[in-house]
Amino acid sequence: MITGRCRCGAIHYEAVGEPFFSALCHCADCRKSAGAPMVGWAMFPEGRLKVTGDPVRYQSSGDVVRDFCGTCGSGLFWRNTASYPGMVDIQTATLDDEAALPPAVHVHYVEALPWMGKVHELPKFDRLPNSGS
């Protein structure tokens, strides 16, 4: 079982079993919804997800519905009733153990930002770089 929550703790969830898949999504809709260059997701059958609290639902495009916390704004769940009926994606950055479901694939990579292929070549700092002051 995995557990997770939104940033403020108003919404908690648990999911049982192994995910259908765990992926990094590069689609423009995920980027805009999360304010991030990509989003981690793990897909489970809807019946294996238990949610405590009341997420806000937003129909972001076509058959896609996204759930988020109405208090802190954390994105939580994604559903596409046409493409994946009965399934729900969980944003893996909201897991209590964020390393529990590492991504196995990139999806919608055709929409990835042009610099994504070289992102791992950038300098790395344990914290913020020195501001010079």
C-alpha positions in Angstrom: 0.0 0.0 0.0 1.1 3.5 -0.7 0.0 6.6 1.0 0.1 10.3 0.2 -1.4 13.7 0.8 -1.6 17.3 -0.5 0.8 19.9 0.8 -1.5 21.2 3.6 -2.8 17.7 4.7 -6.4 18.4 4.0 -6.6 15.5 1.6 -5.0 12.1 2.3 -5.1 9.0 0.1 -4.0 5.4 0.0 -3.7 3.0 -2.9 -3.3 -0.8 -2.7 -1.2 -3.0 -4.9 1.1 -2.3 -7.8 0.4 0.5 -10.3 -0.4 -0.3 -13.9 2.6 1.9 -14.7 4.6 4.8 -13.3 5.6 7.5 -15.8 6.9 11.0 -16.3 4.5 13.0 -18.4 5.7 15.8 -20.7 2.4 17.0 -22.1 1.7 20.7 -22.2 -1.5 20.2 -20.1 0.4 18.5 -17.3 3.0 21.2 -17.4 0.5 24.0 -17.2 -1.5 22.2 -14.4 1.6 21.6 -12.3 3.7 24.6 -13.2 6.6 22.2 -13.8 8.5 20.9 -16.8 7.1 17.3 -16.3 4.9 15.5 -13.9 5.3 12.0 -12.3 2.2 9.7 -12.3 1.4 6.2 -11.2 -1.9 4.7 -12.5 -4.1 2.5 -10.4 -7.6 0.9 -10.7 -10.0 3.5 -9.3 -11.4 0.9 -6.8 -7.9 0.6 -5.2 -7.8 4.3 -4.3 -9.2 5.5 -1.0 -9.4 9.3 -0.5 -10.0 11.2 2.7 -11.0 14.8 2.2 -12.7 16.6 -0.6 -10.5 17.3 -3.6 -11.7 19.9 -6.2 -12.3 18.5 -9.7 -11.5 20.4 -12.8 -12.2 19.2 -16.4 -8.9 20.3 -18.0 -9.5 19.0 -21.5 -11.9 16.7 -23.3 -12.4 13.6 -21.1 -9.7 14.6 -18.7 -10.5 15.5 -15.1 -7.9 16.6 -12.6 -8.3 16.6 -8.8 -6.4 19.0 -6.6 -6.6 20.4 -3.1 -8.8 23.5 -3.0 -6.8 24.8 0.0 -3.2 24.5 -1.0 -3.6 23.8 -4.7 -1.6 20.6 -4.8 -2.4 18.5 -7.9 -3.4 14.9 -6.8 -5.2 12.8 -9.4 -5.9 12.5 -13.1 -8.6 10.6 -14.9 -9.4 10.1 -18.6 -12.7 8.2 -18.7 -12.5 7.6 -22.5 -8.9 6.3 -22.7 -8.5 4.7 -19.3 -12.0 3.9 -17.9 -11.9 2.9 -14.2 -8.3 4.0 -13.8 -6.8 7.0 -11.8 -3.4 8.5 -12.0 -1.8 9.7 -8.8 0.9 12.4 -8.8 3.9 10.6 -7.4 5.4 13.8 -5.9 2.5 13.7 -3.4 3.4 10.3 -2.0 4.5 10.1 1.6 7.5 8.1 0.2 8.2 10.0 -3.0 10.8 7.4 -4.0 8.3 4.4 -3.7 7.2 4.4 -7.3 10.1 5.4 -9.6 9.1 6.2 -13.2 9.6 3.4 -15.7 8.8 5.4 -18.8 8.4 8.9 -20.3 5.0 9.6 -21.9 4.0 12.3 -24.4 7.7 12.9 -24.9 6.9 14.4 -28.3 5.7 17.5 -26.3 8.8 17.6 -24.0 10.5 21.0 -23.7 13.4 21.2 -26.2 16.0 21.4 -23.5 14.8 18.3 -21.6 17.3 16.0 -23.3 20.2 17.8 -21.8 18.8 18.6 -18.4 21.0 16.1 -16.6 24.1 17.9 -17.9 23.3 21.0 -15.9 25.4 21.9 -12.8 24.1 20.4 -9.6 24.0 22.1 -6.2 23.0 20.4 -2.9 21.0 23.6 -2.1 20.8 27.0 -3.8 23.9 28.3 -5.5 25.8 31.0 -3.7 24.1 34.3 -4.3 27.5 36.2 -4.0 26.4 38.1 -0.8 
